[in-house]
Every structure is written in structure tokens, then in C-alpha cells.
């Protein structure tokens, strides 16, 4: 059945019980999905999502949503789902996300962040053996995926955005450092991770965070999620605020090693995540003609310089990030 506006209208009429509604497009995100806010005449509203076939993981969203709901994690309520037409109707959580709170004082924001970290810890803490056997997830992080993110960063950010020409000798040094970083990331016991755990994917509803855009969930390094949130290029943090969040998660995770080692693991994974994010900004901004992503490049790059420096064993990446900063200033 063709995905036409008539098909959308019938889907909504069938599940809302009325033909009296209007749709307003929601311009957000970088995937091949379309979002609309559905307004009813009685004042209620819902979110309609239509997803494409360009990215396979989009089809995983509904099943993952139900799985997370069964775990008691905060996710949107599904009203209706048609997998053949790739239509979803969910509750409307509103427009207030952590990103929209970025200008608020830390005394207000910190509660949202601490709650979000507490909730994601439940996911990280879930034993892999407890996963449903029929739950479809993206392939987990392995050396090939980490390396792909490095290449994605080099091509779409270092080359396309910064116009840096990397010498063969420098590339060789980076290959050795990259392989060593991947090896260290792989030593952390894998768990379920959100994979895009940043401020625009955490909605504030009734003063509590609700998670969205989790279709890329997979097995991976929990510090990748922490780096996504605490080194989020969309939001500015002070050193003290970051330290508070890192220390808070350390205390609830209760690992059998010192906070100093935990912090090194954090900064290494944050550097990995920031390389992926900067590569995505370049790709989406230039290749997919979504210039809004380009606005966050400078903050993301500053975050990468901080992460690489704090990790302590990434001198080549630190030099590369500094070179990119200088290039961006010219």
C-alpha cells in the first residue's frame, strides 16, 4: 500500500476515533523519519511518526520501546503502530527537552541530569542474559565499528569541515593510537547502551526525564552513553558540573576500581563519542543539507580537545583536535 497522505489520515482516524484533527510538521533530527504533532479539537495532542527504510534500525523503535517500558524506564506511550506502513502514534511529551533547559541555572538542571543518569544506570546494569531472545538490536560495538567511527570522523569532519590534509606519517601515528584506544574501550564489560544519549533525546515531562530516539540501542561501553550526555556539544558544562555528574554515576555504579580510573575510562569514551558526533555533524550538514548541525561543530570540537587531553593517552588525537581548532579560526 503506497504511503500517501490518505493512508496517514485513515490510520489516524481509525486510532483517534475522529476525522477532526490537524497536523503540524516537527522539524527535528537527522534521520529519514518524519514527525508531526496531531492536534484534536478537544485540546489533546499526539505525535505521529512515519519512518523510512534508509536506516534499518528505525524499525526497531517500537519493540525497544515496549522492552524499556517493561523494565520501568521512562519512554513514550505507544498509542498505535502499523509496521507495514511504518506508522507510529505516540503520546505527546511536549517540546521541553534538556537542550531547551541549557540556559537555566545548574541548580535547576542538575536534578534532571541526576535523574537521567539514575535511569540509564538501570539499563547499563541489566545482565545481558536477561535480554529477550527476540529483541532486535543494532550490531554491538566491536573493533570494526569503533574504527568505522574514527574513519567517519576523519573523512566528514577533519577532511570535509576542517580541510586538513593529514600526512602519511601522522596517519600512521593515529592508526597506532586509534587501535590502542579501541583495545582499551573493548576491555570494559559490554552492556546495553542508548547510543545517542544527549540532551535533545531526553524530554522533560512532569518534571521528569523521558528517553526518546533509542532505536540505535545496542551492546556497548556504558561510558559511551556518559560521554554523550556529559560532553554533549549542544550544552555547556563547567568543569565542576561535569565532575559532579561523573562522580554521581561512579557512586551509583559502585565499580571495583578507583574514581580516578573511572574518570579516565569516561574521557576515553567521551573522545570516541565526540569523534562520532563531529563526523555526523559534517555528514548531515554537508551531505544531507541539514545546516543546523553545523552550528554545534565548534562546541563539539572544544569538547573533543578537553576529552583527549583529560584521557591522558591520546596525544595524536589532541594534536589533531588542536590543528582543527586553529584551522577553524582562520
For each residue, the residues with C-beta under 8 A, 3 or more apart:
1: 7 84 85
2: 7
3: 7 8 50 85 86
4: 7 8
5: 8 9
6: 9 10
7: 1 2 3 4 10 11 85 87
8: 3 4 5 11 12 23 48 50 87
9: 5 6 12 13 19
10: 6 7 13 14
11: 7 8 14 15 80 82 85 87 89
12: 8 9 15 16 21 38 48 89
13: 9 10 16 17 18 19
14: 10 11 80
15: 11 12 79 80 89
16: 12 13 21 38 40 46 89
17: 13
18: 13 21 40 41
19: 9 13
20: 40 41
21: 12 16 18 38 39 40 41
22: 38 39
23: 8 36 37 38 39 48
24: 36 37 39
25: 34 35 36
26: 35 36 37 47
27:
28: 35 200
29: 33 35 213
30: 280 284 288 290 293
31: 51 54 55 58
32: 51 52 53 54 55 58
33: 29 49 50 51 52 58
34: 25 49 50 51
35: 25 26 28 29 47 48 49
36: 23 24 25 26 47 48 49
37: 23 24 26 45 46 47 48 92
38: 12 16 21 22 23 45 46 47 48 89 92
39: 21 22 23 24 44 45
40: 16 18 20 21 43 44 45 46
41: 18 20 21
42:
43: 40
44: 39 40
45: 37 38 39 40 92
46: 16 37 38 40 79 89 90 91 92
47: 26 35 36 37 38 76 89 90 91 92 93
48: 8 12 23 35 36 37 38 87 88 89
49: 33 34 35 36 87 88 89 90
50: 3 8 33 34 85 86 87 88
51: 31 32 33 34 58 59 61 86 88
52: 32 33 55 58 86
53: 32 56 86
54: 31 32 58
55: 31 32 52 58
56: 53 59 60
57: 60 61 138 215 216
58: 31 32 33 51 52 54 55 61 86 215
59: 51 56 62 83 86 136
60: 56 57 63 64 136 137 138 215 217
61: 51 57 58 64 65 88 214 215
62: 59 65 66 78 81 83 88
63: 60 66 67 135 136
64: 60 61 67 68 135 136 137 214 215 217
65: 61 62 68 69 75 76 78 214
66: 62 63 69 70 78
67: 63 64 70 71 132 135
68: 64 65 71 73 75 123 211 214
69: 65 66 72 73 75 77
70: 66 67
71: 67 68 122 123 126
72: 69 122
73: 68 69 119 122 123 211
74: 119 205 208 209 210 211
75: 65 68 69 210 211 212 214
76: 47 65 90 91 93 210 212
77: 69 90 91
78: 62 65 66 81 88 89 90
79: 15 46 89 90 91
80: 11 14 15 87 88 89
81: 62 78 87 88 89
82: 11 85 86 87 88
83: 59 62 86
84: 1
85: 1 3 7 11 50 82
86: 3 50 51 52 53 58 59 82 83
87: 7 8 11 48 49 50 80 81 82
88: 48 49 50 51 61 62 78 80 81 82
89: 11 12 15 16 38 46 47 48 49 78 79 80 81
90: 46 47 49 76 77 78 79
91: 46 47 76 77 79
92: 37 38 45 46 47
93: 47 76 203 205 210 212
94: 203 204 205
95: 100
96: 100 101 203 204 205
97: 100 101 199 200 201 202 203 204
98: 101 102 109 112 113 116 199 200 202 204 209 235
99: 102 199 200 234 235
100: 95 96 97 204
101: 96 97 98 104 108 109 112 199 204
102: 98 99 109 199 234 235 236
103:
104: 101 108 109
105: 108 109
106: 109 110 238 241
107: 110
108: 101 104 105 111 112
109: 98 101 102 104 105 106 112 113
110: 106 107 113 114 241 244
111: 108 114 115
112: 98 101 108 109 115 116 202 204 209
113: 98 109 110 116 117 229 245
114: 110 111 117 118 245 248
115: 111 112 118 119 208 209
116: 98 112 113 119 120 202 209 211 229
117: 113 114 120 121 226 229 245 248 249 252
118: 114 115 121 122 252
119: 73 74 115 116 122 123 209 211
120: 116 117 123 124 194 197 211 225 229
121: 117 118 124 125 249 252 253
122: 71 72 73 118 119 125 126
123: 68 71 73 119 120 126 191 192 193 194
124: 120 121 191 192 193 222 225 253
125: 121 122 191 253
126: 71 122 123 130 131 191 192
127: 130
128: 131 190 191 192 219
129:
130: 126 127
131: 126 128 135 192
132: 67 135
133:
134:
135: 63 64 67 131 132
136: 59 60 63 64
137: 60 64 140 192 217 218 219
138: 57 60 195 216 217 218
139: 142 145 218
140: 137 145 190 218 219 220
141: 145 146 185 186 190 218 219 220 221 224
142: 139 145 146 186
143: 146 147 182 183 186
144: 147 148
145: 139 140 141 142 148 149
146: 141 142 143 149 150 181 182 185 186 272
147: 143 144 150 151 178 182
148: 144 145 151 152
149: 145 146 152 153 272 275 276 279
150: 146 147 153 154 178 275
151: 147 148 154 155
152: 148 149 155 156 275 276 279 280 283
153: 149 150 156 157 158 275 276 278 279
154: 150 151 157 158 159 166 174 279
155: 151 152 158 159 160 279
156: 152 153 159 160 161 278 279 280 282 283 286 287
157: 153 154 160 161 162 275 278 279 281 282 297 324
158: 153 154 155 161 162 164 166 320 324
159: 154 155 156 162 163 164
160: 155 156 157 163 282 283 286
161: 156 157 158 278 281 282 285 286 294 297 324
162: 157 158 159 323 324 327 328
163: 159 160 327
164: 158 159 320 323 324 327
165:
166: 154 158 170 171 174 320
167: 170 171
168: 171 172
169: 172 173
170: 166 167 173 174 316 320
171: 166 167 168 174 175
172: 168 169 175 176
173: 169 170 176 177 316
174: 154 166 170 171 177 178 316 317 320
175: 171 172 178 179
176: 172 173 179 180
177: 173 174 180 181 314 315 316 317
178: 147 150 174 175 181 182
179: 175 176 182 183
180: 176 177 183 184 313
181: 146 177 178 184 185 268 271 272 313 314 317
182: 143 146 147 178 179 185 186
183: 143 179 180 186 187
184: 180 181 187 268
185: 141 146 181 182 188 221 268 269 272
186: 141 142 143 146 182 183
187: 183 184
188: 185 221 222 223 265 269
189:
190: 128 140 141 219 220 221
191: 123 124 125 126 128 219 220 222
192: 123 124 126 128 131 137 217 218 219 220
193: 123 124 197 217 218 219 220 221 222 224 225
194: 120 123 197 201 211 214 216 217 225 228
195: 138 214 216 217 218 220 224 225 228
196: 201 213 214 216 228
197: 120 193 194 201 202 211 225 226 228 229
198: 201 202 228 229 232 234
199: 97 98 99 101 102 202 229 232 234 235
200: 28 97 98 99 213 234
201: 97 194 196 197 198 211 212 213 214
202: 97 98 112 116 197 198 199 209 210 211 212 229
203: 93 94 96 97 209 210 211 212
204: 94 96 97 98 100 101 112 207 208 209 210
205: 74 93 94 96 208 210
206:
207: 204
208: 74 115 204 205
209: 74 98 112 115 116 119 202 203 204
210: 74 75 76 93 202 203 204 205
211: 68 73 74 75 116 119 120 194 197 201 202 203 214
212: 75 76 93 201 202 203
213: 29 196 200 201 216
214: 61 64 65 68 75 194 195 196 201 211 217
215: 57 58 60 61 64
216: 57 138 194 195 196 213
217: 60 64 137 138 192 193 194 195 214
218: 137 138 139 140 141 192 193 195
219: 128 137 140 141 190 191 192 193
220: 140 141 190 191 192 193 195 224
221: 141 185 188 190 193 224 269 272
222: 124 188 191 193 225 226 253
223: 188 226 227 265 266 268 269 270
224: 141 193 195 220 221 227 228 269 272 273
225: 120 124 193 194 195 197 222 228 229
226: 117 197 222 223 229 230 245 246 249 266 269 270
227: 223 224 230 231 266 267 269 270 271 272 273 274 307
228: 194 195 196 197 198 224 225 231 232 273 277
229: 113 116 117 120 197 198 199 202 225 226 232 245
230: 226 227 237 242 245 246 266 270
231: 227 228 237 242 270 273 274 303 306 307
232: 198 199 228 229 235 237
233: 274 277 278 281 296 297 299 300 303
234: 99 102 198 199 200 296 299
235: 98 99 102 199 232
236: 102 299
237: 230 231 232 241 242 245
238: 106 241 242
239: 242 243
240: 243 244
241: 106 110 237 238 244 245
242: 230 231 237 238 239 245 246
243: 239 240 246 247
244: 110 240 241 247 248
245: 113 114 117 226 229 230 237 241 242 248 249
246: 226 230 242 243 249 250 262 263 266
247: 243 244 250 251 259
248: 114 117 244 245 251 252
249: 117 121 226 245 246 252 253
250: 246 247 253 255 259 262
251: 247 248 254
252: 117 118 121 248 249
253: 121 124 125 222 249 250 262
254: 251
255: 250 262
256:
257: 261 262
258: 261 262
259: 247 250 262 263
260: 263 264
261: 257 258 264 265
262: 246 250 253 255 257 258 259 265 266
263: 246 259 260 266 267 310
264: 260 261 267 268 311 312
265: 188 223 261 262 268 269
266: 223 226 227 230 246 262 263 269 270
267: 227 263 264 270 271 307 308 310 311 312
268: 181 184 185 223 264 265 271 272 307 311 313 314
269: 185 188 221 223 224 226 227 265 266 272 273
270: 223 226 227 230 231 266 267 273 274 303 307 311
271: 181 227 267 268 274 275 304 307 308 311 314 317
272: 146 149 181 185 221 224 227 268 269 275 276
273: 224 227 228 231 269 270 276 277
274: 227 231 233 270 271 277 278 300 303 304 307
275: 149 150 152 153 157 271 272 278 279 304 317
276: 149 152 153 272 273 279 280
277: 228 233 273 274 280 281 300
278: 153 156 157 161 233 274 275 281 282 297 300 301 304
279: 149 152 153 154 155 156 157 275 276 282 283
280: 30 152 156 276 277 283 284 293
281: 157 161 233 277 278 284 285 293 294 296 297 300
282: 156 157 160 161 278 279 285 286 287 294 297
283: 152 156 160 279 280 286 287 288
284: 30 280 281 287 288 290 293
285: 161 281 282 288 289 290 291 292 293 294 297
286: 156 160 161 282 283 289 294
287: 156 282 283 284
288: 30 283 284 285
289: 285 286
290: 30 284 285 293
291: 285 294 295
292: 285 295
293: 30 280 281 284 285 290 296 297
294: 161 281 282 285 286 291 297
295: 291 292
296: 233 234 281 293 299 300
297: 157 161 233 278 281 282 285 293 294 300 301 328
298: 301 302 328
299: 233 234 236 296 302 303
300: 233 274 277 278 281 296 297 303 304
301: 278 297 298 304 305 321 324 325 328
302: 298 299 305 306 325
303: 231 233 270 274 299 300 306 307
304: 271 274 275 278 300 301 307 308 317 321
305: 301 302 308 309 318 321 322 325
306: 231 302 303 309 310
307: 227 231 267 268 270 271 274 303 304 310 311
308: 267 271 304 305 311 314 317 318 321
309: 305 306 312 314 318
310: 263 267 306 307
311: 264 267 268 270 271 307 308 314
312: 264 267 309
313: 180 181 268
314: 177 181 268 271 308 309 311 317 318
315: 177 318 319
316: 170 173 174 177 319 320
317: 174 177 181 271 275 304 308 314 320 321
318: 305 308 309 314 315 321 322
319: 315 316 322 323
320: 158 164 166 170 174 316 317 323 324
321: 301 304 305 308 317 318 324 325
322: 305 318 319 325 326
323: 162 164 319 320 326 327
324: 157 158 161 162 164 301 320 321 327 328
325: 301 302 305 321 322 328 329
326: 322 323 329 330
327: 162 163 164 323 324 330
328: 162 297 298 301 324 325
329: 325 326
330: 326 327
